[in-house]
Amino acid sequence: MTGDGGKGEPDWSGAHVLRLALPTVEWPRGRPVLTREPIRYRGTGVRALRITELN
């Protein structure tokens, strides 16, 4: 989950998503992640669901 977003800085969005998607007392199974790139979250233990753009 690295990338600079074209700004020369780390992309922290992946870390924020993982923190919110992990299980908590309110969400014992964790929150699902809706993304265009579910492979980005492989091996993290979160449920990633692919979204697609309709034309």
CHARMM-style PDB file with segment names, atoms N, HN, CA, C and O in Angstrom:
ATOM      1  N   MET     1       0.805  -1.180   0.000  1.00  0.00      PROA
ATOM      2  CA  MET     1       0.000   0.000   0.000  1.00  0.00      PROA
ATOM      3  C   MET     1       0.847   1.242   0.000  1.00  0.00      PROA
ATOM      4  O   MET     1       0.701   2.136   0.834  1.00  0.00      PROA
ATOM      5  N   THR     2       1.707   1.265  -0.932  1.00  0.00      PROA
ATOM      6  HN  THR     2       1.825   0.539  -1.609  1.00  0.00      PROA
ATOM      7  CA  THR     2       2.539   2.444  -1.058  1.00  0.00      PROA
ATOM      8  C   THR     2       2.197   3.135  -2.350  1.00  0.00      PROA
ATOM      9  O   THR     2       1.600   2.552  -3.255  1.00  0.00      PROA
ATOM     10  N   GLY     3       2.564   4.314  -2.414  1.00  0.00      PROA
ATOM     11  HN  GLY     3       3.049   4.788  -1.679  1.00  0.00      PROA
ATOM     12  CA  GLY     3       2.315   5.130  -3.596  1.00  0.00      PROA
ATOM     13  C   GLY     3       2.447   6.567  -3.178  1.00  0.00      PROA
ATOM     14  O   GLY     3       2.279   6.906  -2.006  1.00  0.00      PROA
ATOM     15  N   ASP     4       2.743   7.396  -4.124  1.00  0.00      PROA
ATOM     16  HN  ASP     4       2.878   7.121  -5.076  1.00  0.00      PROA
ATOM     17  CA  ASP     4       2.929   8.790  -3.738  1.00  0.00      PROA
ATOM     18  C   ASP     4       1.813   9.676  -4.244  1.00  0.00      PROA
ATOM     19  O   ASP     4       1.820  10.880  -3.989  1.00  0.00      PROA
ATOM     20  N   GLY     5       0.852   9.109  -4.953  1.00  0.00      PROA
ATOM     21  HN  GLY     5       0.846   8.131  -5.160  1.00  0.00      PROA
ATOM     22  CA  GLY     5      -0.244   9.926  -5.441  1.00  0.00      PROA
ATOM     23  C   GLY     5       0.219  11.031  -6.365  1.00  0.00      PROA
ATOM     24  O   GLY     5      -0.515  11.988  -6.609  1.00  0.00      PROA
ATOM     25  N   GLY     6       1.452  10.905  -6.890  1.00  0.00      PROA
ATOM     26  HN  GLY     6       2.048  10.127  -6.692  1.00  0.00      PROA
ATOM     27  CA  GLY     6       1.970  11.914  -7.794  1.00  0.00      PROA
ATOM     28  C   GLY     6       2.445  13.171  -7.096  1.00  0.00      PROA
ATOM     29  O   GLY     6       2.732  14.170  -7.755  1.00  0.00      PROA
ATOM     30  N   LYS     7       2.534  13.142  -5.761  1.00  0.00      PROA
ATOM     31  HN  LYS     7       2.301  12.330  -5.226  1.00  0.00      PROA
ATOM     32  CA  LYS     7       2.913  14.342  -5.007  1.00  0.00      PROA
ATOM     33  C   LYS     7       4.274  14.217  -4.345  1.00  0.00      PROA
ATOM     34  O   LYS     7       4.740  15.154  -3.696  1.00  0.00      PROA
ATOM     35  N   GLY     8       4.921  13.049  -4.506  1.00  0.00      PROA
ATOM     36  HN  GLY     8       4.543  12.288  -5.033  1.00  0.00      PROA
ATOM     37  CA  GLY     8       6.200  12.863  -3.835  1.00  0.00      PROA
ATOM     38  C   GLY     8       6.043  12.550  -2.367  1.00  0.00      PROA
ATOM     39  O   GLY     8       7.030  12.573  -1.632  1.00  0.00      PROA
ATOM     40  N   GLU     9       4.828  12.256  -1.907  1.00  0.00      PROA
ATOM     41  HN  GLU     9       4.026  12.237  -2.504  1.00  0.00      PROA
ATOM     42  CA  GLU     9       4.559  11.932  -0.511  1.00  0.00      PROA
ATOM     43  C   GLU     9       3.907  10.565  -0.438  1.00  0.00      PROA
ATOM     44  O   GLU     9       3.283  10.128  -1.405  1.00  0.00      PROA
ATOM     45  N   PRO    10       4.041   9.863   0.719  1.00  0.00      PROA
ATOM     46  CA  PRO    10       3.393   8.560   0.865  1.00  0.00      PROA
ATOM     47  C   PRO    10       1.873   8.687   0.771  1.00  0.00      PROA
ATOM     48  O   PRO    10       1.298   9.707   1.153  1.00  0.00      PROA
ATOM     49  N   ASP    11       1.235   7.641   0.260  1.00  0.00      PROA
ATOM     50  HN  ASP    11       1.701   6.812  -0.050  1.00  0.00      PROA
ATOM     51  CA  ASP    11      -0.226   7.588   0.198  1.00  0.00      PROA
ATOM     52  C   ASP    11      -0.720   6.854   1.436  1.00  0.00      PROA
ATOM     53  O   ASP    11      -0.578   5.636   1.537  1.00  0.00      PROA
ATOM     54  N   TRP    12      -1.299   7.592   2.375  1.00  0.00      PROA
ATOM     55  HN  TRP    12      -1.415   8.582   2.293  1.00  0.00      PROA
ATOM     56  CA  TRP    12      -1.759   7.023   3.639  1.00  0.00      PROA
ATOM     57  C   TRP    12      -3.182   6.495   3.556  1.00  0.00      PROA
ATOM     58  O   TRP    12      -3.690   5.972   4.547  1.00  0.00      PROA
ATOM     59  N   SER    13      -3.844   6.614   2.405  1.00  0.00      PROA
ATOM     60  HN  SER    13      -3.431   7.039   1.600  1.00  0.00      PROA
ATOM     61  CA  SER    13      -5.241   6.199   2.314  1.00  0.00      PROA
ATOM     62  C   SER    13      -5.411   4.716   2.626  1.00  0.00      PROA
ATOM     63  O   SER    13      -6.387   4.333   3.271  1.00  0.00      PROA
ATOM     64  N   GLY    14      -4.483   3.882   2.184  1.00  0.00      PROA
ATOM     65  HN  GLY    14      -3.690   4.193   1.660  1.00  0.00      PROA
ATOM     66  CA  GLY    14      -4.582   2.448   2.459  1.00  0.00      PROA
ATOM     67  C   GLY    14      -4.525   2.144   3.942  1.00  0.00      PROA
ATOM     68  O   GLY    14      -5.248   1.274   4.427  1.00  0.00      PROA
ATOM     69  N   ALA    15      -3.680   2.845   4.663  1.00  0.00      PROA
ATOM     70  HN  ALA    15      -3.092   3.552   4.270  1.00  0.00      PROA
ATOM     71  CA  ALA    15      -3.574   2.644   6.108  1.00  0.00      PROA
ATOM     72  C   ALA    15      -4.855   3.067   6.812  1.00  0.00      PROA
ATOM     73  O   ALA    15      -5.303   2.400   7.745  1.00  0.00      PROA
ATOM     74  N   HSD    16      -5.436   4.159   6.376  1.00  0.00      PROA
ATOM     75  HN  HSD    16      -5.072   4.701   5.618  1.00  0.00      PROA
ATOM     76  CA  HSD    16      -6.693   4.621   6.975  1.00  0.00      PROA
ATOM     77  C   HSD    16      -7.815   3.625   6.716  1.00  0.00      PROA
ATOM     78  O   HSD    16      -8.614   3.339   7.608  1.00  0.00      PROA
ATOM     79  N   VAL    17      -7.876   3.100   5.504  1.00  0.00      PROA
ATOM     80  HN  VAL    17      -7.227   3.332   4.780  1.00  0.00      PROA
ATOM     81  CA  VAL    17      -8.898   2.112   5.153  1.00  0.00      PROA
ATOM     82  C   VAL    17      -8.748   0.872   6.021  1.00  0.00      PROA
ATOM     83  O   VAL    17      -9.733   0.375   6.565  1.00  0.00      PROA
ATOM     84  N   LEU    18      -7.528   0.370   6.156  1.00  0.00      PROA
ATOM     85  HN  LEU    18      -6.727   0.775   5.714  1.00  0.00      PROA
ATOM     86  CA  LEU    18      -7.309  -0.828   6.966  1.00  0.00      PROA
ATOM     87  C   LEU    18      -7.708  -0.601   8.414  1.00  0.00      PROA
ATOM     88  O   LEU    18      -8.325  -1.468   9.033  1.00  0.00      PROA
ATOM     89  N   ARG    19      -7.366   0.537   8.947  1.00  0.00      PROA
ATOM     90  HN  ARG    19      -6.864   1.241   8.445  1.00  0.00      PROA
ATOM     91  CA  ARG    19      -7.709   0.835  10.344  1.00  0.00      PROA
ATOM     92  C   ARG    19      -9.217   0.823  10.541  1.00  0.00      PROA
ATOM     93  O   ARG    19      -9.703   0.308  11.548  1.00  0.00      PROA
ATOM     94  N   LEU    20      -9.956   1.374   9.610  1.00  0.00      PROA
ATOM     95  HN  LEU    20      -9.562   1.793   8.792  1.00  0.00      PROA
ATOM     96  CA  LEU    20     -11.409   1.415   9.738  1.00  0.00      PROA
ATOM     97  C   LEU    20     -12.073   0.084   9.410  1.00  0.00      PROA
ATOM     98  O   LEU    20     -13.179  -0.180   9.882  1.00  0.00      PROA
ATOM     99  N   ALA    21     -11.422  -0.758   8.611  1.00  0.00      PROA
ATOM    100  HN  ALA    21     -10.524  -0.543   8.228  1.00  0.00      PROA
ATOM    101  CA  ALA    21     -12.028  -2.017   8.175  1.00  0.00      PROA
ATOM    102  C   ALA    21     -11.793  -3.171   9.153  1.00  0.00      PROA
ATOM    103  O   ALA    21     -12.510  -4.170   9.098  1.00  0.00      PROA
ATOM    104  N   LEU    22     -10.826  -3.057  10.028  1.00  0.00      PROA
ATOM    105  HN  LEU    22     -10.243  -2.246  10.073  1.00  0.00      PROA
ATOM    106  CA  LEU    22     -10.546  -4.151  10.956  1.00  0.00      PROA
ATOM    107  C   LEU    22     -11.665  -4.304  11.982  1.00  0.00      PROA
ATOM    108  O   LEU    22     -12.354  -3.332  12.291  1.00  0.00      PROA
ATOM    109  N   PRO    23     -11.856  -5.513  12.516  1.00  0.00      PROA
ATOM    110  CA  PRO    23     -12.935  -5.754  13.489  1.00  0.00      PROA
ATOM    111  C   PRO    23     -12.833  -4.871  14.727  1.00  0.00      PROA
ATOM    112  O   PRO    23     -11.744  -4.564  15.211  1.00  0.00      PROA
ATOM    113  N   THR    24     -14.003  -4.473  15.223  1.00  0.00      PROA
ATOM    114  HN  THR    24     -14.888  -4.722  14.830  1.00  0.00      PROA
ATOM    115  CA  THR    24     -14.125  -3.704  16.462  1.00  0.00      PROA
ATOM    116  C   THR    24     -15.296  -4.295  17.248  1.00  0.00      PROA
ATOM    117  O   THR    24     -15.936  -5.240  16.787  1.00  0.00      PROA
ATOM    118  N   VAL    25     -15.576  -3.753  18.412  1.00  0.00      PROA
ATOM    119  HN  VAL    25     -15.056  -2.985  18.786  1.00  0.00      PROA
ATOM    120  CA  VAL    25     -16.711  -4.220  19.203  1.00  0.00      PROA
ATOM    121  C   VAL    25     -18.012  -3.999  18.437  1.00  0.00      PROA
ATOM    122  O   VAL    25     -18.878  -4.875  18.424  1.00  0.00      PROA
ATOM    123  N   GLU    26     -18.157  -2.845  17.802  1.00  0.00      PROA
ATOM    124  HN  GLU    26     -17.454  -2.134  17.813  1.00  0.00      PROA
ATOM    125  CA  GLU    26     -19.371  -2.535  17.058  1.00  0.00      PROA
ATOM    126  C   GLU    26     -19.473  -3.317  15.750  1.00  0.00      PROA
ATOM    127  O   GLU    26     -20.578  -3.627  15.303  1.00  0.00      PROA
ATOM    128  N   TRP    27     -18.348  -3.637  15.139  1.00  0.00      PROA
ATOM    129  HN  TRP    27     -17.451  -3.386  15.503  1.00  0.00      PROA
ATOM    130  CA  TRP    27     -18.286  -4.360  13.865  1.00  0.00      PROA
ATOM    131  C   TRP    27     -17.390  -5.593  14.064  1.00  0.00      PROA
ATOM    132  O   TRP    27     -16.236  -5.582  13.635  1.00  0.00      PROA
ATOM    133  N   PRO    28     -17.900  -6.655  14.707  1.00  0.00      PROA
ATOM    134  CA  PRO    28     -17.056  -7.811  15.020  1.00  0.00      PROA
ATOM    135  C   PRO    28     -16.471  -8.508  13.789  1.00  0.00      PROA
ATOM    136  O   PRO    28     -15.416  -9.134  13.893  1.00  0.00      PROA
ATOM    137  N   ARG    29     -17.116  -8.418  12.647  1.00  0.00      PROA
ATOM    138  HN  ARG    29     -17.973  -7.910  12.563  1.00  0.00      PROA
ATOM    139  CA  ARG    29     -16.579  -9.009  11.418  1.00  0.00      PROA
ATOM    140  C   ARG    29     -15.786  -7.984  10.613  1.00  0.00      PROA
ATOM    141  O   ARG    29     -15.258  -8.313   9.550  1.00  0.00      PROA
ATOM    142  N   GLY    30     -15.696  -6.770  11.094  1.00  0.00      PROA
ATOM    143  HN  GLY    30     -16.125  -6.503  11.957  1.00  0.00      PROA
ATOM    144  CA  GLY    30     -15.020  -5.702  10.371  1.00  0.00      PROA
ATOM    145  C   GLY    30     -15.946  -5.096   9.330  1.00  0.00      PROA
ATOM    146  O   GLY    30     -17.002  -5.649   9.022  1.00  0.00      PROA
ATOM    147  N   ARG    31     -15.542  -3.964   8.797  1.00  0.00      PROA
ATOM    148  HN  ARG    31     -14.685  -3.515   9.048  1.00  0.00      PROA
ATOM    149  CA  ARG    31     -16.319  -3.300   7.750  1.00  0.00      PROA
ATOM    150  C   ARG    31     -15.781  -3.725   6.395  1.00  0.00      PROA
ATOM    151  O   ARG    31     -14.568  -3.865   6.235  1.00  0.00      PROA
ATOM    152  N   PRO    32     -16.656  -3.933   5.413  1.00  0.00      PROA
ATOM    153  CA  PRO    32     -16.155  -4.262   4.075  1.00  0.00      PROA
ATOM    154  C   PRO    32     -15.550  -3.034   3.403  1.00  0.00      PROA
ATOM    155  O   PRO    32     -15.971  -1.905   3.655  1.00  0.00      PROA
ATOM    156  N   VAL    33     -14.576  -3.265   2.561  1.00  0.00      PROA
ATOM    157  HN  VAL    33     -14.235  -4.183   2.357  1.00  0.00      PROA
ATOM    158  CA  VAL    33     -13.928  -2.199   1.806  1.00  0.00      PROA
ATOM    159  C   VAL    33     -14.437  -2.263   0.370  1.00  0.00      PROA
ATOM    160  O   VAL    33     -14.343  -3.308  -0.273  1.00  0.00      PROA
ATOM    161  N   LEU    34     -14.969  -1.169  -0.131  1.00  0.00      PROA
ATOM    162  HN  LEU    34     -15.045  -0.320   0.392  1.00  0.00      PROA
ATOM    163  CA  LEU    34     -15.400  -1.078  -1.521  1.00  0.00      PROA
ATOM    164  C   LEU    34     -14.294  -0.386  -2.299  1.00  0.00      PROA
ATOM    165  O   LEU    34     -13.922   0.744  -1.983  1.00  0.00      PROA
ATOM    166  N   THR    35     -13.767  -1.062  -3.318  1.00  0.00      PROA
ATOM    167  HN  THR    35     -14.070  -1.980  -3.574  1.00  0.00      PROA
ATOM    168  CA  THR    35     -12.598  -0.553  -4.021  1.00  0.00      PROA
ATOM    169  C   THR    35     -12.577  -1.021  -5.470  1.00  0.00      PROA
ATOM    170  O   THR    35     -13.196  -2.027  -5.818  1.00  0.00      PROA
ATOM    171  N   ARG    36     -11.873  -0.298  -6.290  1.00  0.00      PROA
ATOM    172  HN  ARG    36     -11.370   0.518  -6.007  1.00  0.00      PROA
ATOM    173  CA  ARG    36     -11.637  -0.735  -7.663  1.00  0.00      PROA
ATOM    174  C   ARG    36     -10.468  -1.704  -7.738  1.00  0.00      PROA
ATOM    175  O   ARG    36     -10.311  -2.402  -8.739  1.00  0.00      PROA
ATOM    176  N   GLU    37      -9.647  -1.758  -6.700  1.00  0.00      PROA
ATOM    177  HN  GLU    37      -9.774  -1.190  -5.887  1.00  0.00      PROA
ATOM    178  CA  GLU    37      -8.458  -2.597  -6.678  1.00  0.00      PROA
ATOM    179  C   GLU    37      -8.453  -3.502  -5.443  1.00  0.00      PROA
ATOM    180  O   GLU    37      -7.683  -3.256  -4.513  1.00  0.00      PROA
ATOM    181  N   PRO    38      -9.293  -4.543  -5.411  1.00  0.00      PROA
ATOM    182  CA  PRO    38      -9.336  -5.394  -4.217  1.00  0.00      PROA
ATOM    183  C   PRO    38      -8.026  -6.143  -3.958  1.00  0.00      PROA
ATOM    184  O   PRO    38      -7.751  -6.525  -2.820  1.00  0.00      PROA
ATOM    185  N   ILE    39      -7.228  -6.354  -4.984  1.00  0.00      PROA
ATOM    186  HN  ILE    39      -7.451  -6.044  -5.909  1.00  0.00      PROA
ATOM    187  CA  ILE    39      -5.946  -7.041  -4.782  1.00  0.00      PROA
ATOM    188  C   ILE    39      -5.034  -6.242  -3.854  1.00  0.00      PROA
ATOM    189  O   ILE    39      -4.144  -6.805  -3.217  1.00  0.00      PROA
ATOM    190  N   ARG    40      -5.253  -4.952  -3.780  1.00  0.00      PROA
ATOM    191  HN  ARG    40      -5.976  -4.494  -4.297  1.00  0.00      PROA
ATOM    192  CA  ARG    40      -4.457  -4.080  -2.904  1.00  0.00      PROA
ATOM    193  C   ARG    40      -4.575  -4.498  -1.438  1.00  0.00      PROA
ATOM    194  O   ARG    40      -3.666  -4.256  -0.644  1.00  0.00      PROA
ATOM    195  N   TYR    41      -5.703  -5.131  -1.082  1.00  0.00      PROA
ATOM    196  HN  TYR    41      -6.441  -5.328  -1.726  1.00  0.00      PROA
ATOM    197  CA  TYR    41      -5.957  -5.499   0.310  1.00  0.00      PROA
ATOM    198  C   TYR    41      -5.789  -6.990   0.573  1.00  0.00      PROA
ATOM    199  O   TYR    41      -6.142  -7.472   1.649  1.00  0.00      PROA
ATOM    200  N   ARG    42      -5.253  -7.725  -0.399  1.00  0.00      PROA
ATOM    201  HN  ARG    42      -4.966  -7.334  -1.273  1.00  0.00      PROA
ATOM    202  CA  ARG    42      -5.027  -9.162  -0.228  1.00  0.00      PROA
ATOM    203  C   ARG    42      -4.038  -9.401   0.911  1.00  0.00      PROA
ATOM    204  O   ARG    42      -3.001  -8.745   1.004  1.00  0.00      PROA
ATOM    205  N   GLY    43      -4.382 -10.344   1.762  1.00  0.00      PROA
ATOM    206  HN  GLY    43      -5.225 -10.877   1.686  1.00  0.00      PROA
ATOM    207  CA  GLY    43      -3.499 -10.700   2.865  1.00  0.00      PROA
ATOM    208  C   GLY    43      -3.617  -9.811   4.085  1.00  0.00      PROA
ATOM    209  O   GLY    43      -2.867  -9.983   5.046  1.00  0.00      PROA
ATOM    210  N   THR    44      -4.544  -8.864   4.070  1.00  0.00      PROA
ATOM    211  HN  THR    44      -5.154  -8.725   3.290  1.00  0.00      PROA
ATOM    212  CA  THR    44      -4.689  -7.961   5.213  1.00  0.00      PROA
ATOM    213  C   THR    44      -5.748  -8.422   6.201  1.00  0.00      PROA
ATOM    214  O   THR    44      -5.801  -7.930   7.328  1.00  0.00      PROA
ATOM    215  N   GLY    45      -6.600  -9.374   5.784  1.00  0.00      PROA
ATOM    216  HN  GLY    45      -6.557  -9.773   4.868  1.00  0.00      PROA
ATOM    217  CA  GLY    45      -7.649  -9.851   6.678  1.00  0.00      PROA
ATOM    218  C   GLY    45      -8.945  -9.070   6.588  1.00  0.00      PROA
ATOM    219  O   GLY    45      -9.863  -9.321   7.369  1.00  0.00      PROA
ATOM    220  N   VAL    46      -9.048  -8.129   5.658  1.00  0.00      PROA
ATOM    221  HN  VAL    46      -8.302  -7.925   5.024  1.00  0.00      PROA
ATOM    222  CA  VAL    46     -10.291  -7.382   5.498  1.00  0.00      PROA
ATOM    223  C   VAL    46     -11.015  -7.866   4.243  1.00  0.00      PROA
ATOM    224  O   VAL    46     -10.392  -8.391   3.321  1.00  0.00      PROA
ATOM    225  N   ARG    47     -12.337  -7.683   4.216  1.00  0.00      PROA
ATOM    226  HN  ARG    47     -12.844  -7.256   4.965  1.00  0.00      PROA
ATOM    227  CA  ARG    47     -13.136  -8.059   3.057  1.00  0.00      PROA
ATOM    228  C   ARG    47     -13.123  -6.906   2.070  1.00  0.00      PROA
ATOM    229  O   ARG    47     -13.583  -5.809   2.384  1.00  0.00      PROA
ATOM    230  N   ALA    48     -12.606  -7.147   0.898  1.00  0.00      PROA
ATOM    231  HN  ALA    48     -12.232  -8.039   0.643  1.00  0.00      PROA
ATOM    232  CA  ALA    48     -12.548  -6.118  -0.154  1.00  0.00      PROA
ATOM    233  C   ALA    48     -13.476  -6.524  -1.276  1.00  0.00      PROA
ATOM    234  O   ALA    48     -13.351  -7.618  -1.826  1.00  0.00      PROA
ATOM    235  N   LEU    49     -14.409  -5.648  -1.620  1.00  0.00      PROA
ATOM    236  HN  LEU    49     -14.510  -4.759  -1.173  1.00  0.00      PROA
ATOM    237  CA  LEU    49     -15.381  -5.895  -2.672  1.00  0.00      PROA
ATOM    238  C   LEU    49     -15.089  -4.982  -3.852  1.00  0.00      PROA
ATOM    239  O   LEU    49     -14.923  -3.773  -3.691  1.00  0.00      PROA
ATOM    240  N   ARG    50     -15.028  -5.572  -5.037  1.00  0.00      PROA
ATOM    241  HN  ARG    50     -15.163  -6.554  -5.168  1.00  0.00      PROA
ATOM    242  CA  ARG    50     -14.728  -4.807  -6.245  1.00  0.00      PROA
ATOM    243  C   ARG    50     -15.936  -3.965  -6.648  1.00  0.00      PROA
ATOM    244  O   ARG    50     -17.067  -4.451  -6.670  1.00  0.00      PROA
ATOM    245  N   ILE    51     -15.683  -2.711  -6.964  1.00  0.00      PROA
ATOM    246  HN  ILE    51     -14.764  -2.316  -6.946  1.00  0.00      PROA
ATOM    247  CA  ILE    51     -16.708  -1.862  -7.566  1.00  0.00      PROA
ATOM    248  C   ILE    51     -16.264  -1.541  -8.981  1.00  0.00      PROA
ATOM    249  O   ILE    51     -15.070  -1.447  -9.265  1.00  0.00      PROA
ATOM    250  N   THR    52     -17.228  -1.376  -9.856  1.00  0.00      PROA
ATOM    251  HN  THR    52     -18.198  -1.453  -9.625  1.00  0.00      PROA
ATOM    252  CA  THR    52     -16.904  -1.053 -11.241  1.00  0.00      PROA
ATOM    253  C   THR    52     -17.662   0.189 -11.650  1.00  0.00      PROA
ATOM    254  O   THR    52     -18.691   0.531 -11.066  1.00  0.00      PROA
ATOM    255  N   GLU    53     -17.147   0.850 -12.649  1.00  0.00      PROA
ATOM    256  HN  GLU    53     -16.311   0.572 -13.123  1.00  0.00      PROA
ATOM    257  CA  GLU    53     -17.770   2.058 -13.164  1.00  0.00      PROA
ATOM    258  C   GLU    53     -18.689   1.666 -14.326  1.00  0.00      PROA
ATOM    259  O   GLU    53     -18.286   0.949 -15.242  1.00  0.00      PROA
ATOM    260  N   LEU    54     -19.910   2.146 -14.266  1.00  0.00      PROA
ATOM    261  HN  LEU    54     -20.237   2.728 -13.522  1.00  0.00      PROA
ATOM    262  CA  LEU    54     -20.856   1.888 -15.352  1.00  0.00      PROA
ATOM    263  C   LEU    54     -20.795   3.037 -16.339  1.00  0.00      PROA
ATOM    264  O   LEU    54     -20.753   4.203 -15.949  1.00  0.00      PROA
ATOM    265  N   ASN    55     -20.790   2.702 -17.610  1.00  0.00      PROA
ATOM    266  HN  ASN    55     -20.824   1.754 -17.927  1.00  0.00      PROA
ATOM    267  CA  ASN    55     -20.761   3.747 -18.642  1.00  0.00      PROA
ATOM    268  C   ASN    55     -22.128   3.957 -19.209  1.00  0.00      PROA
ATOM    269  OT1 ASN    55     -22.307   4.797 -20.092  1.00  0.00      PROA
TER     270      ASN     55
END
